[in-house]
Amino acid sequence: MGVRTVERSRVSTATRTKAGAVPPPRGIPGRPTTPKPEPENGLEYWGRVVFHSIGVGALALVLLFLVVLLGVGVYGMIVWSLTGWDLASIDWKSYESMANGALWLVFAVGTGVGLWFFSGAAWRLIREWGRKRRPQPRRPAARR
């Protein structure tokens, strides 16, 4: 029982078509051809960009929480263990509105950075920087 292989060195006569006949679809034989995706409209594009940008804002909040957790850990290992100051005398309610504003600011900045990158504005700016030529050094003037 031998394995059948396809000889690729010859062109099959089955691929030739008569005048006016519809040519066979291109692709791998035995597999269905996938249709080309329809181009998306502007609303779908910007909806996707905003969705991804909000994800970047959420990642900025996660990064902020990790930094705060690291800061609390360092404080607990160094400052609290050496001084015994456990921050019990601080009124945290007075800082609540400032902390809430800081969280919204970090989310908004993260979303803005994500929008800047996903909309393509960052890549256009990088391309423009690459196009600018460095000034050529001046050659000394020729003597007469």
N, C-alpha and C positions, 0 to 999 in steps of 0.2 A: 504494500500500500504506500504509494508515493504521495508526497505533498505537492499540490499544484502551485506553481509560482507564475507570476505575471512577467512576461518578457517585455521589458521596457525599451528595448533597442529598436523596435519596429513601431511604426504608426499603424494603428488599426484602421481598416477601411470603414468600420462602423462609425467613426467620428466624422466622416465626410457627409455633407448634407447636399441634397438636391436643391436646385434654385427654388426659392420660395418656401422651403421647409424650415421648420423651427429647429434650431440647433439644440442638442441635449443640454441640460443644465450642467454647469461646471461644478466640480467638487469631487469628493472621494466617492467612488462607486459603492453603492450599498448603504450609504449614509444619507440621511435627509439633509437637504441644504437649508441653512438657517437664513431667514430673511434679514435684510439690512435693517437696523433699528431706525425708526422714524426720528427725524430731528425734533428735539424738544423745543417747546415754545419758551418765551422769556419768563413766564410765571413759574414753570417747572424748574428752570435753571436757577433763578434767584431764590426760589423756595429751598432748593437743595443747598445753595450756598449759605443761606441764613441758618438752616438746620445744622450744617457742619460748623458754622461760626459759633453758634450757641454751645455746641459740644466743646469747642476750644475754650469758651468762657467757663464751662463747668470744670474742664481740666485745670484752668487757672485757679479755681477755688480749691480743688483737691491739692494742688501744689502749695497753695497758701496754708491749708490745714496741715500738710506735712511739715512745712517750715515752722509753724507754730508748735506742733508736737515736738519737733527737734529742739526748739527753744525752751520749751517746758522741761524736756528731759535734761538738757544741759543745765538749766537753772536748778533742777532737783538734785543733780549730781554734784554741782560745784557750789552754788551760792547757798542753797538751803542746808546742805550738809556741813558747810563751814561756818555759817552764821546763825542758823536756826530760825531765820526770818521766813515765815511761811505765808506772808501776804494776807494774814487774817484781818489786819486793821484797814484794808483798802475797801472802800465802798464801790462795788462793781456796777451798781445800778446807774451811777453817774456816767459810766463809760459805755452803756448799752447802745445809745443812739450813735455814738461815734463808731463802735464796732460794726453795727448794722450798716452804716454808710460805707465803711471800708469794705465790707463784703460785697455790697452792690457795686462799688467802684471797681474792685478787682474783677467781678463778673463782666461788667461793661467794657473794661479795657481788654480783657481776654476775648470777648466777643468781637470787639473792634479789630483786634489784631487778626483774629480768624477771618473776619470779613475782608480785611486788607489782603491776606494771603490767598484765600479761596476765590476772590473775585479776579485775581490776576494782577492787581495794581502793584504788588510787591515785585512780581517778575518783570513787569514793564519797566519799573524803576531800575532794577538790576541790569536789564538790557541796555537802558539809556546810559548807565554808568559805564558799561563796557564799550559803548560806541564813542564816548568822548575820547579824543586823542590827547595824549600827554603833550604839552608844548615842547617843540623841538628846541634844543639849545641853539643859540645864535652862533653863527660862524663869524670869526673875526673878519672885519672888512679888509678887502684887498688893498694893498699899498700901491700907490701910483708912482 
